[in-house]
Amino acid sequence: MYITITAQKLGGDYSQSSADFVAYLEKENQSVEQEDFEHFFNQYGDEINAKEVVREIDGNTAKLKKKEPKFYSITVSPSQSELRRLQNSSEDLKKYTRALMHDYANSFNREINGKPISIDDIKYFAKIEHQRKFKGTDKQVRENQPFASKILQLKQDIRKIERGQLEGDIKKIRAQIVKLEAEAPHQQNGTRIVQGMKKEGNQCHIHIIVSRKDASNAVSLSPGSKHKASEVEMHGKMVKRGFDRDAFFTKAEATFDKTFEYKRNYAESYKSKKDFIKDPKLYFSTLLGLPANEKALAFKILAKSGVPMASIATSKVQLALKTMRYLKQGVKAAIKSSSIGI
Protein backbone atom coordinates (compact mmCIF):
# COMPACT_ATOMS: atom_id res chain seq x y z
CA MET A 1 0.00 0.00 0.00
CA TYR A 2 1.39 3.37 -0.97
CA ILE A 3 -0.37 6.46 0.39
CA THR A 4 0.63 10.09 -0.11
CA ILE A 5 -0.89 13.32 1.17
CA THR A 6 0.14 16.44 -0.73
CA ALA A 7 -0.95 20.05 -0.99
CA GLN A 8 -1.60 20.91 -4.62
CA LYS A 9 0.82 23.45 -6.06
CA LEU A 10 1.31 25.11 -9.43
CA GLY A 11 4.96 26.02 -9.57
CA GLY A 12 5.75 27.75 -6.29
CA ASP A 13 2.18 28.77 -5.50
CA TYR A 14 -0.77 26.80 -4.18
CA SER A 15 -3.61 26.15 -6.63
CA GLN A 16 -6.36 28.71 -6.15
CA SER A 17 -8.88 26.40 -7.87
CA SER A 18 -9.32 22.63 -8.05
CA ALA A 19 -10.43 22.87 -11.71
CA ASP A 20 -7.14 21.79 -13.28
CA PHE A 21 -6.67 18.89 -10.88
CA VAL A 22 -10.26 17.70 -11.39
CA ALA A 23 -9.80 17.92 -15.17
CA TYR A 24 -6.65 15.83 -14.86
CA LEU A 25 -8.58 13.15 -12.98
CA GLU A 26 -11.16 13.06 -15.77
CA LYS A 27 -8.57 11.96 -18.35
CA GLU A 28 -9.53 8.26 -18.35
CA ASN A 29 -13.17 9.09 -19.09
CA GLN A 30 -12.11 10.67 -22.36
CA SER A 31 -11.32 7.29 -23.90
CA VAL A 32 -14.29 5.18 -22.72
CA GLU A 33 -18.00 5.00 -23.44
CA GLN A 34 -20.27 6.98 -21.12
CA GLU A 35 -21.68 3.87 -19.46
CA ASP A 36 -18.12 2.95 -18.42
CA PHE A 37 -17.33 6.35 -16.85
CA GLU A 38 -15.82 6.41 -13.38
CA HIS A 39 -17.62 9.21 -11.55
CA PHE A 40 -16.53 11.09 -8.48
CA PHE A 41 -18.06 9.95 -5.18
CA ASN A 42 -17.95 10.91 -1.52
CA GLN A 43 -19.13 9.48 1.78
CA TYR A 44 -22.80 9.67 0.88
CA GLY A 45 -23.14 9.91 -2.91
CA ASP A 46 -22.10 8.34 -6.21
CA GLU A 47 -21.99 9.67 -9.77
CA ILE A 48 -20.98 13.19 -8.76
CA ASN A 49 -19.96 15.22 -11.80
CA ALA A 50 -16.73 17.17 -12.14
CA LYS A 51 -18.39 20.60 -12.15
CA GLU A 52 -19.97 19.90 -8.76
CA VAL A 53 -16.63 18.80 -7.34
CA VAL A 54 -14.96 22.04 -8.46
CA ARG A 55 -17.86 24.15 -7.18
CA GLU A 56 -17.89 22.47 -3.76
CA ILE A 57 -14.11 22.52 -3.21
CA ASP A 58 -13.55 26.04 -4.55
CA GLY A 59 -16.51 27.37 -2.57
CA ASN A 60 -15.16 26.01 0.70
CA THR A 61 -12.14 28.24 1.21
CA ALA A 62 -13.36 30.98 3.58
CA LYS A 63 -10.58 33.12 5.12
CA LEU A 64 -7.78 31.05 3.58
CA LYS A 65 -4.84 33.15 2.47
CA LYS A 66 -3.37 33.01 -1.02
CA LYS A 67 -0.28 31.22 0.28
CA GLU A 68 -2.29 28.53 2.10
CA PRO A 69 -3.41 25.26 0.49
CA LYS A 70 -7.08 25.26 -0.52
CA PHE A 71 -7.25 21.48 -0.78
CA TYR A 72 -5.11 18.37 -0.40
CA SER A 73 -4.67 15.34 -2.63
CA ILE A 74 -4.58 11.88 -1.09
CA THR A 75 -3.42 9.11 -3.42
CA VAL A 76 -3.94 5.50 -2.37
CA SER A 77 -2.19 2.83 -4.43
CA PRO A 78 -2.75 -0.77 -3.32
CA SER A 79 -0.08 -3.31 -4.25
CA GLN A 80 -0.71 -6.03 -6.82
CA SER A 81 -1.09 -8.51 -3.97
CA GLU A 82 -3.68 -6.32 -2.26
CA LEU A 83 -5.58 -5.75 -5.52
CA ARG A 84 -5.81 -9.50 -6.10
CA ARG A 85 -7.74 -9.73 -2.84
CA LEU A 86 -10.56 -7.56 -4.24
CA GLN A 87 -13.62 -9.05 -5.91
CA ASN A 88 -14.68 -5.92 -7.79
CA SER A 89 -11.95 -3.28 -8.00
CA SER A 90 -14.16 -0.21 -8.37
CA GLU A 91 -16.84 -1.11 -5.82
CA ASP A 92 -14.40 -2.57 -3.30
CA LEU A 93 -12.11 0.47 -3.51
CA LYS A 94 -15.10 2.78 -3.02
CA LYS A 95 -15.99 0.81 0.10
CA TYR A 96 -12.41 1.07 1.32
CA THR A 97 -12.22 4.81 0.58
CA ARG A 98 -15.26 5.50 2.73
CA ALA A 99 -13.78 3.50 5.60
CA LEU A 100 -10.39 5.16 5.08
CA MET A 101 -11.88 8.64 5.38
CA HIS A 102 -13.21 7.72 8.83
CA ASP A 103 -9.57 6.97 9.72
CA TYR A 104 -8.57 10.32 8.22
CA ALA A 105 -11.09 12.21 10.34
CA ASN A 106 -10.11 10.32 13.49
CA SER A 107 -6.43 11.22 12.98
CA PHE A 108 -7.08 14.91 13.68
CA ASN A 109 -6.46 16.02 17.24
CA ARG A 110 -9.08 18.74 16.91
CA GLU A 111 -12.56 19.54 18.14
CA ILE A 112 -15.41 21.45 16.55
CA ASN A 113 -17.99 22.82 18.98
CA GLY A 114 -16.53 20.62 21.69
CA LYS A 115 -16.77 17.40 19.66
CA PRO A 116 -13.94 15.37 18.05
CA ILE A 117 -13.60 15.61 14.27
CA SER A 118 -15.88 13.10 12.52
CA ILE A 119 -16.46 12.08 8.92
CA ASP A 120 -19.35 14.57 8.75
CA ASP A 121 -16.80 17.37 9.19
CA ILE A 122 -14.72 16.29 6.17
CA LYS A 123 -15.55 17.60 2.69
CA TYR A 124 -13.99 15.31 0.10
CA PHE A 125 -14.50 13.77 -3.32
CA ALA A 126 -12.79 10.65 -4.62
CA LYS A 127 -12.29 8.87 -7.92
CA ILE A 128 -11.07 5.41 -8.92
CA GLU A 129 -8.53 5.21 -11.74
CA HIS A 130 -7.63 2.02 -13.58
CA GLN A 131 -4.48 2.97 -15.47
CA ARG A 132 -0.99 4.13 -14.68
CA LYS A 133 1.74 5.29 -17.02
CA PHE A 134 5.49 5.11 -16.59
CA LYS A 135 6.98 8.42 -15.45
CA GLY A 136 10.40 9.80 -16.19
CA THR A 137 11.36 9.24 -12.55
CA ASP A 138 10.50 5.51 -12.61
CA LYS A 139 13.45 3.16 -12.28
CA GLN A 140 12.59 1.36 -15.52
CA VAL A 141 12.60 4.58 -17.54
CA ARG A 142 15.76 5.92 -15.89
CA GLU A 143 17.74 2.72 -16.46
CA ASN A 144 16.54 2.51 -20.06
CA GLN A 145 17.55 6.13 -20.71
CA PRO A 146 21.11 5.46 -22.00
CA PHE A 147 19.62 3.15 -24.63
CA ALA A 148 16.92 5.72 -25.45
CA SER A 149 19.59 8.40 -25.98
CA LYS A 150 21.65 6.19 -28.31
CA ILE A 151 18.53 5.22 -30.28
CA LEU A 152 17.52 8.88 -30.62
CA GLN A 153 21.01 9.78 -31.89
CA LEU A 154 20.91 6.97 -34.46
CA LYS A 155 17.48 8.06 -35.69
CA GLN A 156 18.81 11.60 -36.08
CA ASP A 157 21.73 10.19 -38.08
CA ILE A 158 19.28 8.42 -40.40
CA ARG A 159 17.45 11.67 -41.05
CA LYS A 160 20.74 13.46 -41.79
CA ILE A 161 21.76 10.72 -44.23
CA GLU A 162 18.37 11.00 -45.96
CA ARG A 163 18.89 14.78 -46.30
CA GLY A 164 22.41 14.32 -47.61
CA GLN A 165 24.03 15.93 -44.58
CA LEU A 166 25.80 12.75 -43.45
CA GLU A 167 27.24 9.63 -45.09
CA GLY A 168 26.35 6.21 -43.73
CA ASP A 169 24.58 2.89 -44.20
CA ILE A 170 20.94 3.35 -43.14
CA LYS A 171 20.34 -0.40 -43.15
CA LYS A 172 23.17 -0.99 -40.66
CA ILE A 173 22.03 1.87 -38.45
CA ARG A 174 18.50 0.47 -38.33
CA ALA A 175 19.95 -2.92 -37.34
CA GLN A 176 21.81 -1.16 -34.48
CA ILE A 177 18.55 0.41 -33.34
CA VAL A 178 16.80 -2.98 -33.28
CA LYS A 179 19.70 -4.40 -31.26
CA LEU A 180 19.57 -1.54 -28.73
CA GLU A 181 15.79 -1.85 -28.39
CA ALA A 182 16.22 -5.52 -27.45
CA GLU A 183 19.15 -4.88 -25.10
CA ALA A 184 17.34 -2.27 -22.96
CA PRO A 185 17.09 -3.83 -19.48
CA HIS A 186 13.41 -3.09 -18.90
CA GLN A 187 10.83 -4.45 -21.31
CA GLN A 188 7.06 -4.84 -21.26
CA ASN A 189 5.55 -7.38 -23.65
CA GLY A 190 8.76 -7.33 -25.69
CA THR A 191 8.85 -3.53 -26.00
CA ARG A 192 11.34 -1.16 -24.37
CA ILE A 193 9.67 0.71 -21.50
CA VAL A 194 9.49 4.44 -22.15
CA GLN A 195 7.95 7.42 -20.41
CA GLY A 196 4.19 7.59 -21.04
CA MET A 197 3.75 3.85 -21.70
CA LYS A 198 0.77 2.30 -19.89
CA LYS A 199 1.71 -0.14 -17.15
CA GLU A 200 0.35 -3.64 -17.59
CA GLY A 201 -1.69 -5.53 -15.00
CA ASN A 202 -4.22 -4.24 -12.51
CA GLN A 203 -3.27 -0.62 -11.84
CA CYS A 204 -6.37 0.48 -9.91
CA HIS A 205 -5.76 3.30 -7.42
CA ILE A 206 -7.69 6.05 -5.64
CA HIS A 207 -7.43 9.83 -5.89
CA ILE A 208 -9.09 11.86 -3.13
CA ILE A 209 -9.55 15.63 -3.14
CA VAL A 210 -10.13 16.87 0.41
CA SER A 211 -10.94 20.46 1.33
CA ARG A 212 -8.62 22.32 3.71
CA LYS A 213 -11.73 23.66 5.47
CA ASP A 214 -14.27 21.53 7.30
CA ALA A 215 -17.73 20.92 5.82
CA SER A 216 -19.11 24.05 7.52
CA ASN A 217 -16.38 26.18 5.88
CA ALA A 218 -15.48 27.52 9.34
CA VAL A 219 -12.56 25.44 10.64
CA SER A 220 -9.19 24.83 8.98
CA LEU A 221 -8.14 21.15 8.97
CA SER A 222 -4.61 20.59 7.74
CA PRO A 223 -3.23 17.04 7.32
CA GLY A 224 0.04 18.79 6.54
CA SER A 225 0.29 20.19 10.04
CA LYS A 226 3.74 19.86 11.58
CA HIS A 227 2.06 19.47 14.96
CA LYS A 228 1.16 15.99 16.14
CA ALA A 229 -1.43 15.45 18.85
CA SER A 230 -0.84 18.28 21.29
CA GLU A 231 -2.47 21.24 23.02
CA VAL A 232 -1.57 24.91 22.85
CA GLU A 233 -2.90 27.95 24.69
CA MET A 234 -4.75 30.38 22.45
CA HIS A 235 -6.70 33.42 23.65
CA GLY A 236 -6.48 32.19 27.21
CA LYS A 237 -7.72 28.65 26.69
CA MET A 238 -6.18 25.32 25.76
CA VAL A 239 -6.84 24.25 22.16
CA LYS A 240 -6.13 20.83 20.63
CA ARG A 241 -4.20 20.79 17.38
CA GLY A 242 -2.39 18.56 14.93
CA PHE A 243 -2.81 15.61 12.58
CA ASP A 244 -1.18 12.28 13.38
CA ARG A 245 0.07 10.89 10.06
CA ASP A 246 1.58 7.87 11.76
CA ALA A 247 -1.80 6.97 13.24
CA PHE A 248 -3.50 7.56 9.88
CA PHE A 249 -1.13 5.27 7.96
CA THR A 250 -1.41 2.59 10.64
CA LYS A 251 -5.21 2.76 10.61
CA ALA A 252 -5.33 2.79 6.80
CA GLU A 253 -3.44 -0.48 6.61
CA ALA A 254 -5.44 -2.12 9.41
CA THR A 255 -8.72 -1.03 7.79
CA PHE A 256 -7.77 -2.62 4.47
CA ASP A 257 -6.74 -5.86 6.17
CA LYS A 258 -9.95 -6.04 8.20
CA THR A 259 -12.24 -5.06 5.32
CA PHE A 260 -10.87 -7.62 2.88
CA GLU A 261 -9.49 -10.23 5.33
CA TYR A 262 -6.02 -9.61 3.95
CA LYS A 263 -3.13 -11.42 5.66
CA ARG A 264 -0.27 -8.95 5.52
CA ASN A 265 3.32 -10.14 5.51
CA TYR A 266 5.83 -8.30 7.69
CA ALA A 267 7.85 -7.21 4.62
CA GLU A 268 4.87 -5.26 3.23
CA SER A 269 3.68 -3.81 6.53
CA TYR A 270 3.89 -0.22 7.69
CA LYS A 271 5.57 -1.45 10.87
CA SER A 272 8.42 -2.96 8.88
CA LYS A 273 9.05 0.35 7.14
CA LYS A 274 9.23 2.15 10.49
CA ASP A 275 11.50 -0.58 11.90
CA PHE A 276 13.84 -0.26 8.93
CA ILE A 277 14.11 3.53 9.24
CA LYS A 278 14.44 3.65 13.04
CA ASP A 279 16.39 0.43 13.70
CA PRO A 280 17.72 -1.53 10.67
CA LYS A 281 19.15 -4.23 12.95
CA LEU A 282 15.69 -4.86 14.38
CA TYR A 283 14.23 -4.88 10.86
CA PHE A 284 16.57 -7.59 9.55
CA SER A 285 16.44 -9.55 12.79
CA THR A 286 12.63 -9.61 12.67
CA LEU A 287 12.66 -10.50 8.98
CA LEU A 288 14.95 -13.46 9.52
CA GLY A 289 13.05 -14.55 12.63
CA LEU A 290 9.77 -15.05 10.77
CA PRO A 291 8.33 -18.57 10.44
CA ALA A 292 9.75 -20.37 7.38
CA ASN A 293 6.73 -19.86 5.11
CA GLU A 294 6.33 -16.18 6.05
CA LYS A 295 10.07 -15.57 5.63
CA ALA A 296 10.01 -17.14 2.17
CA LEU A 297 7.12 -14.89 1.19
CA ALA A 298 8.89 -11.85 2.66
CA PHE A 299 12.00 -12.58 0.58
CA LYS A 300 9.81 -12.99 -2.50
CA ILE A 301 8.16 -9.62 -1.85
CA LEU A 302 11.52 -7.91 -1.42
CA ALA A 303 12.97 -9.60 -4.52
CA LYS A 304 10.09 -8.27 -6.64
CA SER A 305 10.91 -4.81 -5.31
CA GLY A 306 14.47 -5.04 -6.60
CA VAL A 307 16.33 -5.97 -3.40
CA PRO A 308 19.44 -8.15 -4.09
CA MET A 309 18.21 -11.26 -2.29
CA ALA A 310 21.21 -13.45 -3.16
CA SER A 311 23.17 -11.79 -0.37
CA ILE A 312 20.59 -12.21 2.41
CA ALA A 313 21.92 -14.50 5.08
CA THR A 314 19.79 -17.47 6.13
CA SER A 315 20.21 -17.20 9.90
CA LYS A 316 20.58 -14.51 12.54
CA VAL A 317 24.13 -15.65 13.21
CA GLN A 318 25.09 -14.96 9.60
CA LEU A 319 23.45 -11.53 9.64
CA ALA A 320 26.55 -9.36 9.52
CA LEU A 321 26.70 -5.58 9.39
CA LYS A 322 28.34 -5.83 5.97
CA THR A 323 25.28 -7.66 4.63
CA MET A 324 22.95 -5.11 6.20
CA ARG A 325 24.84 -2.22 4.61
CA TYR A 326 24.67 -3.96 1.23
CA LEU A 327 20.93 -4.52 1.49
CA LYS A 328 20.02 -1.18 3.00
CA GLN A 329 19.96 0.77 -0.26
CA GLY A 330 17.84 -1.88 -1.98
CA VAL A 331 15.31 -2.03 0.83
CA LYS A 332 15.17 1.77 0.99
CA ALA A 333 14.27 1.88 -2.72
CA ALA A 334 11.66 -0.84 -2.26
CA ILE A 335 10.06 1.05 0.62
CA LYS A 336 9.92 4.26 -1.41
CA SER A 337 8.32 2.61 -4.44
CA SER A 338 5.90 0.09 -3.02
CA SER A 339 4.69 0.88 0.46
CA ILE A 340 3.01 3.49 2.63
CA GLY A 341 5.12 6.62 2.70
CA ILE A 342 6.45 7.77 6.04
N, C-alpha and C positions, 0 to 999 in steps of 0.2 A: 504494500500500500504506500503510495506516495502522495502526500498532501502538502500543498503550499497555500499560504495566505499572503497576498500582496496588495498594496495600495496601487491603484491604476495611475500611471504617469504617462504624459506625452512629452518626451524630452526631459527637461528638468522640472517641469510643472505638473501638478496633479490635474487630471481630466476634470473639466468643469461640467461635462455631460457624459452620460453613459451611452450615448447614441452610437459612437464608433465601436465601442466594445460589444454592444448588443448586435450591431451589424456584422461584426466579425463572427459572432457565435451563430449567425444565421447562414453561414457559408455552405454548410452541408445541405440545407434545404433547397439550394439553388440547383442541385443536380438530381433531385428525386421528384417523383409525382406527389401531388398534394396530399393524397391519402397516406403517404409514407413520411410526412413531415414529423419532425420532433419539435413539439411546442415547448415553450417555457412552462414551468409549474412552480408552485410554492407549497406551503404547508397545507393549504386548504383548497387549492384549485388546480385544474389541468387546462391544457390548451389555451394558455395565456399568450396573446400576440405580442410581438416585439414593441409595437408602439405603446402599449400599456406599460410594459416594463420600463421603457425610457421615461414615460410620464411619471410613474410612481417613484422611481429612483431619483430623477432630477427634481421632483417636487418635494423631496424630503431632505432638504439641506439647510433648514433654517439656522441662521447665525453662524454658519461655517465660513471661515475665512478662505480667501483665494488660495492660500498656501497649505490648506488642510485637505486631506482626502475626502471626497464626497461619498465614495463607496469602495469596498474591497472585493477582490476576486479570490475565491477559494476554489482550487482545482484538486479534484480527488481522482487519482489514477490507480485502480486496483491492479494487482499483478495478474499475470496469465493464470496462475494457480488459483487465485481468488475468483477470477472471472469464470473459471470452469465450474465453480461451485454454484453459480447462478442457474436458474431454470429459464428465466426470461430476462435478458440483460436490461432492457429498458424499464420494465415494470419493477424488477428487483432493485435496480439502482435508484429508482424513484422512492421506493420504500426505505431504502437505506439512507437516502438524502434526508428524508423527513425525520428519521431517527437521529441522524448525525446533527441536525440543526438543534435538536433538544440538547445534545452534548455541548454544542457551541454556546447556546444561551446559558447553560449551567456553569460554563467556564469563566463567566464574568463575575468578579467580586464586586458587584454593584447592586444597588437597590433603587427602585422607582416607587415613590410614594410608600416607602417603608417595606416594600416587598422585593424579594430576590428577582433578578432578571428571569423571565420565562420565555418560551417560544412565541407567545403572543406579543412580546415586545420587539421581536426581530422582524425587520422587513427585508425579505430576500426573494430572489427568483433564481431558478436553476434550470439547467438544460443538459440533456444527455447527448454526447457526441459518440460516433461510432468509428471515426477514422483518426489516424495520426499520420503526420508526414515527418520524414527525417529532416532535422534542422542542421544548420552549419556547425553547431556546437556538439552534435552527436559524435560519439567515438567512431562510428562506422564511416561517417563522412570525413572526419578529420584524418583518419588513417588511410583513406582512399585518395586524399587530396594530392599527394605527390604524383599518383598515376593520372589523376584528372588534369593536372597542370601539363604533364608530358603529352597527353592526348590532345589537349587544346593547342599546344605548340605545333604538333604534327598536322593538325587540321588547318592551322594557319599557313603552314608550309605548303600544303596542298593547294590552297587558294592562291598563294603567291606563284606557284608553278603554273597554275591555270591562267594567271594573268601575265605570265612571261617575266615575272620579277625575280624568279629563282629557278635554278636548274635542279632536277631531281627525278627519281622514279616514283611516280604516284602509286603504282601497284605495290611497290615495296613498302612505302610509307603506310598505306592502308593495312598491309599485313602486320606492320609494327603496332598499329592502333588496335587491331584485333587481339594481338598478343597481350598488350597492356590491359585491355578490358578484362581478359581472362585471368591475368595475374593479380588484379586488385584484390586485397585480402578479404574484403567484405562484399558478399554477393547476396542477392535475393532472387530466387527463381532463375538463376543463371545470368543475372544482369547486375552490373556494378552498381552499388548503392550510391545515390547522389542526393544532394539537397533537394527537397520537394517531392521525393518519391514516397508514395503511400506505403506505410508499414503493413506487412501481412499479418494475418491472425486476428483474433478478437482484440480490438483496440478501444473498447468502450471506456469512457471516462465521464466525469461530471464537472461542469462549470457552474459555479454559484456566484451570483452578484448579490452582495449584502450591503445595505445602506449603512453609512456611518452613524446616522441618527436612528433612534428607536422608532417604533411604529407610530408614536404620537408626534414625532418630529420635534420633541422637546429635549431629549437627553442624548448626549454624544456617547456612543459605544465603540471604542476602538480596540480591535483585536491586535493592533500593532503597538499597544501600550507597552512601554518599557517597565511598567510597574506590575509586579505579580500581586497576588492577594495581600493587601495591606490596608492600613487606615491612615488618613492624614487629616489634620485639623484645618478646616476651612470655615471662615466667618464665625469662629467660636464654637464650632461643633465638629465631631469626628465624622468623617465621610469615608466610606469604603471605595476602593478603586482597584483597577488592574484587570488583566485578562491572563489566565494561566494556560499558556500554550502547551506546556507539558501535560497538564490534566486533559486538555482537549485532545491531543494526539493519543494519549492512553485510552481515553473513553472511545474515541473513534475506532480504534482497533478492536476493543472489547465489544463494541456494538456490532461491528461486522461479524465477528466470530459467533456471537450469540444469535444474531438474526439468521445467519445461514448455516449454523452448526459447523463452523469451519475450524479444523484442528490446526492451529498455527505452530509451525516449527520455530525453535529458538532462533535460527539463523535469519528468519524473516520477521522477527518480532521487534517492536519498538524498544523493548527492554534491551535486546542485544545491541542495538545501535547506541543506546546510552552507555551500556557497559563498555563497548569498544572505545568510545570517546573519553570516558572518565577513567577507565581502568583496563587497558588492553590485556594485561595478564589475566584478569578475571574473565574477560571475554573468551580468550582462547582456552582457558582452563575449563570454563563451563561448556564450551563447544565440544571439547574432547571428553568431557565427563558425561555426555548424553548417552542414553541407552543405544545399543548398536544400530537398531533400525532408524532411530531419530538422527543419530550422528551421520549415518550414510545419506539420509535425505538432506541434512544440513550441508554436507560437502557437495551434494549435487546442486543445491540451490546456489551455493557460492561459486561453483564452477561455471554455471550458466551466466553468472554475473561478471565473469572474467577474472576471477581470482585464481592464481597459479596453484592448483591443488596438489600437484606432484610433490611439492615441498612440505606439505602438512605432515607433521609427525603423527604417529598412530597411538602414542601413549603420552601421559602427562610427563613421564620421566624424560622423554625425548624432546619435549617442548622447550627448545632453547631460545634465548633472546635473539639469536641470529635469525632463527626461523620466523619469529614474531616480526622482526624488523622487515624481513623480506615480504611477508604477507600483508603488512600494514597498509601499504599503498594500494594494493589490490582490493582489500576489504573496504578501504575508504572510498574508492571509486564505486564499488558495488552499492554501498550505503547511499551515496549521492544519487545514483541513477535508478535505484529500484525499491526505495523504502521511504517511510515517513520522514520528512525533513525535520531536523532538530534546530 
